[in-house]
């Protein structure tokens, strides 16, 4: 039994789709807070059970009989929670149930000293996995391509991508990463511990994205660099939660430091083809 957490989310849902092309439905189980959202999967033979990081018994039930579990990283920090508590609970339950291998969706910025707050969370989770006694694989995902579109939605709309100095990012699509995750979960290849960076084929900064967006829309879209102080003032005026402001600022600082810039051939090799280019993502959103 192969278990996927967070299967009602973007990445988890795509992993389930990809996994269905690799194994039979009765080998797949999903663990979600609201099983009713995935009634279609249940009707197709996938085991759908409630699993909530705040309810250990629900995880025990949702992961019953699991040989491998894909732990999609918790987004608790977005609402002021602690994702590490969720991950600690998940690792504890996996160990209790005798899971053969635990997979975790990390990111290329995973480092205790990362300027990007989620990068520090990923590093801490990898440390927990290393000390768990479980066999584990942490997929070092490239930065999600759709995040570039969402973070800059206002800028694309008004023709001006405003922010502090940034750096190259090897933007990577959910679809490609989900396919790779499914291949690893199904045992098509094994990485012990941390994988190489699973990234797109090129590094692009916001100036590059502005140029791509101009071509896709037929409008002039510029890149305007402002001081970090100005950015902080803009975020204060927007009345955003502290956790969100911290992630936004951390993104620019980490990008400028090159934390997202690495390009690695591993994802292309796993997929058997080049990763989807960022230009296609820009066209899909703006064209």
C-alpha positions in Angstrom: 0.0 0.0 0.0 1.4 3.4 -1.1 0.0 6.3 0.9 -0.1 10.0 -0.2 -0.8 12.7 2.3 -2.3 16.0 1.2 -3.9 14.4 -1.9 -6.6 17.1 -2.2 -3.8 19.7 -2.8 -2.2 20.6 -6.1 1.0 18.5 -5.7 -0.6 15.6 -3.9 -3.4 15.3 -6.4 -1.0 15.2 -9.3 1.1 12.6 -7.5 -2.0 10.4 -7.2 -2.8 10.8 -11.0 0.8 9.9 -11.9 0.8 7.0 -9.5 -2.3 5.6 -11.1 -0.3 5.2 -14.3 2.3 3.1 -12.5 0.4 0.8 -10.1 -3.2 -0.4 -9.7 -5.7 1.7 -7.8 -6.0 -0.9 -4.9 -2.3 -0.2 -4.1 -3.0 3.5 -3.5 -4.2 5.1 -0.4 -4.7 8.8 0.3 -4.7 10.5 3.7 -6.7 13.8 3.7 -8.5 16.0 6.3 -11.7 15.9 4.2 -12.3 12.6 2.4 -15.5 13.8 0.8 -13.4 16.0 -1.5 -12.0 12.9 -3.0 -15.1 10.9 -3.5 -14.2 10.4 -7.2 -11.0 8.7 -6.3 -12.7 6.4 -3.8 -15.2 5.5 -6.6 -12.3 4.6 -8.8 -10.9 2.1 -6.2 -8.3 4.3 -4.4 -8.5 3.9 -0.6 -9.5 7.3 0.8 -9.3 7.9 4.6 -9.3 10.8 6.9 -5.8 11.7 8.1 -5.2 14.8 10.2 -1.8 15.8 11.7 -3.7 17.1 14.8 -5.2 13.6 15.3 -2.7 10.8 15.6 -5.3 8.1 15.7 -6.6 9.3 12.3 -3.1 8.9 10.8 -2.8 5.4 12.2 -6.1 4.5 10.5 -5.3 6.3 7.2 -1.9 4.7 7.0 -2.9 1.2 8.0 -0.9 -1.4 6.0 1.3 1.2 4.4 4.6 0.1 3.0 5.6 3.5 1.7 4.2 6.9 2.7 4.7 10.2 0.8 4.6 13.1 3.4 3.7 16.2 1.5 5.1 19.0 3.6 2.7 20.8 5.9 1.6 24.3 5.1 0.7 25.1 8.7 3.1 28.1 8.8 0.8 30.0 6.3 -1.8 30.1 9.1 0.6 30.7 11.9 1.0 27.1 12.9 4.2 24.9 13.2 4.8 22.6 10.3 7.5 20.8 12.3 5.1 19.6 14.8 3.0 18.1 12.0 6.1 16.4 10.5 7.2 15.1 13.9 3.8 13.5 14.4 3.9 12.0 10.9 7.4 10.5 11.4 6.4 9.1 14.7 3.3 7.4 13.3 5.3 6.0 10.3 7.9 4.5 12.7 5.2 3.0 14.9 3.5 1.4 11.9 6.7 0.0 10.5 6.6 1.9 7.2 9.3 0.6 5.0 10.2 4.0 3.5 9.0 7.5 4.2 9.2 10.1 1.4 9.2 13.8 2.1 8.7 16.8 -0.3 11.5 19.1 0.6 13.0 22.0 -1.5 16.4 23.0 -2.9 16.8 25.7 -0.3 16.8 23.1 2.6 19.5 24.3 4.9 19.7 25.3 8.5 21.1 28.7 7.5 18.7 29.3 4.6 17.4 32.9 4.2 14.1 31.4 3.1 12.0 30.3 6.2 10.6 27.2 4.5 14.1 26.1 3.7 14.9 26.1 7.4 11.8 24.0 8.1 12.7 21.5 5.4 16.3 21.2 6.8 14.9 20.6 10.3 12.5 17.9 9.0 15.4 16.2 7.1 17.3 16.1 10.4 14.3 14.5 12.1 14.1 11.9 9.3 17.8 11.1 9.6 17.4 10.4 13.3 14.2 8.4 13.0 15.7 5.0 12.2 13.4 4.8 9.1 14.5 4.4 5.6 13.8 7.8 4.0 14.0 9.9 0.9 13.7 13.6 0.8 12.9 15.0 -2.6 14.7 18.4 -3.0 12.1 20.0 -5.3 12.9 23.1 -7.4 10.9 26.2 -6.6 7.3 25.7 -7.9 6.8 27.5 -11.2 3.2 28.5 -10.3 4.5 30.3 -7.3 6.3 32.8 -9.6 2.9 33.5 -11.2 1.0 33.9 -8.0 3.7 36.0 -6.2 3.8 38.4 -9.1 0.1 38.3 -10.2 -0.4 42.0 -9.5 2.8 43.0 -11.3 1.9 41.0 -14.4 -1.5 42.7 -14.3 -0.2 46.2 -14.0 2.9 45.8 -16.1 5.5 46.2 -13.4 7.2 43.5 -11.4 8.3 45.5 -8.3 10.6 44.1 -5.6 14.1 44.1 -4.2 17.1 42.6 -6.1 16.6 38.9 -6.7 18.5 36.1 -8.5 18.1 33.2 -10.8 15.6 30.5 -9.9 15.3 27.1 -11.7 11.5 27.2 -11.7 9.9 23.7 -11.8 6.3 22.6 -12.5 4.1 20.7 -10.2 3.4 18.3 -13.0 7.0 17.3 -13.5 7.8 17.0 -9.8 4.6 14.9 -9.2 5.7 12.5 -11.9 9.1 12.2 -10.3 7.7 11.7 -6.8 5.3 9.0 -8.1 8.2 7.2 -9.8 10.2 7.2 -6.5 7.2 6.2 -4.4 6.5 3.3 -6.8 10.1 2.1 -6.3 11.2 2.7 -9.9 14.4 4.2 -8.5 15.7 4.6 -4.9 17.6 7.5 -3.3 18.8 7.1 0.2 18.3 10.3 2.1 18.4 13.5 0.2 17.9 13.5 -3.6 19.9 15.7 -6.0 18.1 19.0 -6.8 15.0 18.2 -8.9 14.8 21.3 -11.0 13.8 22.8 -14.3 16.4 23.2 -17.1 17.2 26.9 -16.7 17.6 29.6 -14.1 15.5 32.7 -14.6 15.2 35.9 -12.5 12.3 38.4 -12.4 13.7 40.4 -15.3 13.6 37.2 -17.4 10.0 36.6 -16.4 9.0 40.2 -17.3 10.5 39.7 -20.7 8.6 36.3 -21.2 5.4 37.9 -20.0 5.8 40.8 -22.4 6.1 38.3 -25.2 3.1 36.3 -24.0 0.8 39.2 -23.6 1.9 41.7 -26.2 2.2 44.3 -23.5 5.3 45.9 -22.0 6.0 44.4 -18.6 8.9 45.9 -16.7 11.1 44.8 -13.8 11.5 47.5 -11.2 14.0 47.0 -8.4 13.3 48.8 -5.1 15.0 48.8 -1.8 14.2 46.2 0.8 13.0 49.0 3.1 10.5 50.1 0.4 9.3 46.5 0.1 8.8 46.2 3.8 6.7 49.4 3.8 4.6 48.0 0.9 4.1 44.7 2.9 3.1 46.7 6.0 0.5 48.6 4.0 -0.9 45.4 2.6 -1.6 44.2 6.2 -0.3 40.7 5.6 0.4 38.2 8.4 3.9 38.2 9.7 4.5 34.7 8.5 3.6 35.7 4.9 5.8 38.8 5.0 8.7 36.7 6.3 8.4 34.3 3.4 8.2 37.1 0.8 11.2 38.9 2.1 13.0 35.6 2.6 12.4 34.7 -1.0 14.2 37.8 -2.3 17.1 37.4 0.1 17.5 33.7 -0.7 17.2 34.3 -4.5 19.8 37.0 -4.4 22.1 34.6 -2.4 21.6 31.9 -5.1 19.7 29.4 -3.0 17.3 28.6 -5.9 19.7 28.9 -8.8 21.0 25.4 -9.1 20.1 23.4 -12.3 20.5 19.6 -12.1 19.9 16.9 -14.8 18.3 14.4 -12.3 14.7 15.4 -13.0 15.1 15.2 -16.7 16.7 11.8 -16.4 13.8 10.5 -14.2 11.2 11.9 -16.6 12.9 10.7 -19.7 12.4 14.1 -21.2 13.2 17.8 -20.6 11.2 19.4 -17.8 8.4 21.7 -18.9 9.9 25.2 -19.6 8.9 28.2 -17.7 7.9 29.9 -20.9 5.0 27.4 -21.2 3.8 28.2 -17.7 3.9 32.0 -18.4 1.9 31.5 -21.6 -0.7 29.3 -19.9 -1.3 31.9 -17.2 -1.0 35.1 -19.2 -1.3 34.3 -22.9 
